[in-house]
Amino acid sequence: MSLRNMVCAATASGLLALGTTSIFAQATAPQQPYLVMRDSSKVSPTLGTTTSEKSLIAYFGAKNVKRQSVHVAEGETADGTVIYPNDTKRKVSFIWKDAKKRDFAEVIRIEDKPSLWRLTNEITTGTTLVELEKLNGKSFKLSGFDWDYGGNVLSWNGGKLDSILKSKSGKVSATVSLAPVGTNTPEELIGDREILSNKPSMRKLNPVVAVINILAP
């Protein structure tokens, strides 16, 4: 199984397209939506699948850009690049299509919360299920919790996020995985099953986004 397919299997179907701004060496016209970091002092350039390691170093500084193993799925790791590896609020992991060139990302991952990184529609780690429903304009499907692929958004059910969170071609996308905040998850929400987000027990649990994977073909 390819790296991209492994991540797809471990997460969910279709989400977002990303671009870069002119501050990066390989910048192109940014696609919507994209990943951006906002903190009290400034707004970062947008990060996308065409953002190279060289561009990351140029903007964030070599001391904040480290080559290291990145978690993929099911215990697998890949040789990648991490920005701000010791700062969970600003940490982002890159896995490259070509580990030697490191010019195009195959996967970009956020899995720490709270995170300063977010999509243009403000989805980030910590975004709640109820908030996702409002952004989507309707309920969506996700998998049950407490197994390898638990909490993955399986379908936006034709809601607004179906088109907002993927490229026009549909080739660049991202996946979102949710997780309960507490430990008292009802039995009916556990295991390999499809569950609608508007199920009363799911609404009451109101899990939050735990992982965002941006994927390129």
C-alpha positions as CSV (number, residue, x, y, z in Angstrom):
1,M,0.0,0.0,0.0
2,S,1.3,3.4,-0.9
3,L,2.0,6.1,1.7
4,R,-0.9,8.2,0.6
5,N,-3.3,5.3,0.5
6,M,-2.2,4.2,4.0
7,V,-3.0,7.7,5.3
8,C,-6.3,7.7,3.4
9,A,-7.2,4.4,4.9
10,A,-6.3,5.6,8.3
11,T,-8.3,8.7,8.1
12,A,-11.2,9.7,5.8
13,S,-12.3,10.9,2.4
14,G,-11.9,14.3,0.9
15,L,-11.1,17.7,2.4
16,L,-8.8,20.5,1.3
17,A,-6.6,22.0,-1.3
18,L,-3.5,24.1,-0.3
19,G,-1.4,26.7,-1.9
20,T,1.6,28.9,-1.2
21,T,2.3,32.7,-1.1
22,S,4.9,34.7,-3.0
23,I,7.2,34.6,0.1
24,F,8.2,31.0,-0.8
25,A,10.8,30.3,-3.4
26,Q,8.4,28.0,-5.4
27,A,5.3,30.0,-4.8
28,T,2.3,29.7,-7.1
29,A,-1.1,31.3,-7.0
30,P,-2.7,30.0,-3.8
31,Q,-5.6,27.6,-4.0
32,Q,-8.5,27.8,-1.6
33,P,-8.6,26.7,1.1
34,Y,-5.1,26.6,2.6
35,L,-3.3,26.2,5.9
36,V,-2.2,29.3,7.8
37,M,-0.9,30.1,11.3
38,R,-2.2,33.1,13.2
39,D,-0.7,34.2,16.5
40,S,-0.7,37.5,18.4
41,S,2.2,38.9,16.4
42,K,1.7,38.0,12.8
43,V,0.1,35.8,10.2
44,S,2.3,33.2,8.5
45,P,2.4,32.6,4.8
46,T,0.1,29.8,3.5
47,L,1.4,26.3,3.5
48,G,0.5,23.9,0.7
49,T,1.6,20.7,-1.1
50,T,4.0,22.8,-3.3
51,T,5.8,24.2,-0.2
52,S,9.3,22.8,-0.3
53,E,11.7,22.2,2.6
54,K,13.9,24.9,1.3
55,S,11.0,27.4,1.5
56,L,10.2,26.3,5.0
57,I,13.8,27.0,6.1
58,A,13.8,30.3,4.3
59,Y,10.7,31.5,6.2
60,F,10.8,29.8,9.6
61,G,14.6,29.5,10.0
62,A,16.8,26.4,10.0
63,K,16.6,26.0,13.8
64,N,12.9,25.6,13.6
65,V,12.9,23.1,10.6
66,K,14.1,19.6,11.5
67,R,14.3,16.3,9.5
68,Q,12.9,13.5,11.5
69,S,10.6,10.4,11.4
70,V,6.9,11.3,11.1
71,H,4.1,9.1,12.2
72,V,1.9,7.9,9.2
73,A,-0.5,5.2,10.4
74,E,-0.8,1.9,12.1
75,G,2.6,2.3,13.7
76,E,4.3,3.2,10.4
77,T,6.7,6.1,10.1
78,A,8.3,8.0,7.2
79,D,11.4,10.2,6.8
80,G,9.9,13.7,6.9
81,T,10.4,17.3,8.0
82,V,8.8,19.0,11.0
83,I,8.5,22.7,11.7
84,Y,8.6,23.7,15.3
85,P,9.0,20.1,16.5
86,N,9.2,21.2,20.2
87,D,6.3,23.7,20.1
88,T,3.0,21.7,19.9
89,K,0.9,24.9,19.1
90,R,3.0,25.5,15.9
91,K,4.1,22.0,15.0
92,V,3.4,20.7,11.4
93,S,4.8,17.6,9.9
94,F,5.6,17.1,6.2
95,I,6.1,13.8,4.3
96,W,7.6,14.2,0.9
97,K,6.9,12.6,-2.4
98,D,10.7,12.5,-3.0
99,A,12.6,12.3,0.3
100,K,15.8,13.4,-1.5
101,K,14.4,16.5,-3.3
102,R,11.8,17.4,-0.6
103,D,10.1,19.8,-3.0
104,F,6.5,18.6,-3.0
105,A,4.6,17.3,0.0
106,E,2.6,14.0,-0.2
107,V,1.2,14.5,3.3
108,I,1.0,17.5,5.7
109,R,-0.2,16.6,9.2
110,I,-1.4,18.4,12.3
111,E,-2.1,16.3,15.3
112,D,-1.5,18.5,18.4
113,K,-4.1,20.6,20.1
114,P,-4.6,23.4,20.6
115,S,-2.9,24.4,17.3
116,L,-2.4,27.8,15.8
117,W,-2.6,26.3,12.3
118,R,-6.0,26.3,10.7
119,L,-7.8,26.1,7.4
120,T,-9.3,29.3,5.8
121,N,-12.7,28.3,7.2
122,E,-11.1,28.1,10.7
123,I,-11.2,24.3,11.1
124,T,-8.3,23.3,13.3
125,T,-7.5,20.7,16.0
126,G,-10.0,21.2,18.8
127,T,-12.9,22.2,16.4
128,T,-16.0,20.4,17.8
129,L,-18.4,18.1,16.0
130,V,-21.2,20.6,16.5
131,E,-19.1,23.3,14.9
132,L,-18.3,21.1,12.0
133,E,-22.1,20.4,11.5
134,K,-22.7,24.2,11.4
135,L,-19.9,24.7,8.8
136,N,-21.2,21.8,6.7
137,G,-24.8,22.9,6.9
138,K,-26.0,19.4,7.8
139,S,-25.0,16.2,9.6
140,F,-22.1,14.0,8.4
141,K,-20.9,10.5,8.8
142,L,-18.0,9.4,10.9
143,S,-16.7,6.0,12.2
144,G,-17.0,4.8,15.7
145,F,-14.2,5.4,18.2
146,D,-11.6,3.2,20.0
147,W,-10.2,1.3,17.0
148,D,-7.5,1.9,14.4
149,Y,-9.6,4.1,12.2
150,G,-11.9,5.5,14.9
151,G,-13.4,9.0,14.6
152,N,-12.7,9.4,10.8
153,V,-15.1,11.6,8.9
154,L,-16.3,9.2,6.2
155,S,-18.7,11.5,4.3
156,W,-19.9,15.1,4.5
157,N,-23.2,13.9,3.0
158,G,-23.2,16.4,0.2
159,G,-22.8,19.3,2.7
160,K,-20.8,22.5,2.2
161,L,-17.6,21.0,3.3
162,D,-17.8,18.5,0.5
163,S,-16.7,21.2,-2.0
164,I,-15.0,23.7,0.3
165,L,-12.5,21.2,1.7
166,K,-11.0,19.8,-1.5
167,S,-9.4,21.1,-4.7
168,K,-11.5,21.8,-7.8
169,S,-9.9,18.8,-9.4
170,G,-10.5,16.7,-6.3
171,K,-6.9,15.4,-6.5
172,V,-5.6,17.4,-3.5
173,S,-7.6,16.8,-0.4
174,A,-7.3,16.3,3.3
175,T,-8.9,14.1,6.0
176,V,-10.2,14.9,9.4
177,S,-10.4,12.6,12.4
178,L,-12.2,13.3,15.6
179,A,-11.7,12.0,19.1
180,P,-13.7,12.3,22.4
181,V,-12.5,14.8,24.9
182,G,-13.2,12.6,27.9
183,T,-13.1,8.8,28.6
184,N,-16.8,8.0,29.0
185,T,-17.6,7.1,25.4
186,P,-21.0,5.2,25.1
187,E,-20.7,1.7,23.8
188,E,-22.9,2.5,20.9
189,L,-20.3,5.0,19.6
190,I,-17.4,2.5,19.7
191,G,-16.1,0.2,17.0
192,D,-16.1,-0.3,13.3
193,R,-19.5,1.3,12.4
194,E,-20.8,4.4,10.5
195,I,-22.5,6.9,12.8
196,L,-24.3,10.1,11.9
197,S,-23.1,13.2,13.7
198,N,-26.6,14.2,14.7
199,K,-27.1,11.0,16.7
200,P,-28.2,12.2,20.2
201,S,-25.4,10.4,22.0
202,M,-22.8,11.6,19.5
203,R,-24.0,15.2,19.8
204,K,-23.8,14.9,23.6
205,L,-20.3,13.5,23.4
206,N,-19.3,16.3,21.0
207,P,-15.9,15.0,20.0
208,V,-13.2,17.4,18.6
209,V,-10.9,17.3,15.6
210,A,-7.8,15.5,16.6
211,V,-5.9,15.0,13.3
212,I,-5.9,16.8,10.0
213,N,-4.0,15.3,7.1
214,I,-3.5,17.2,3.8
215,L,-3.0,14.8,0.9
216,A,-1.6,15.2,-2.6
217,P,-2.0,12.7,-5.4
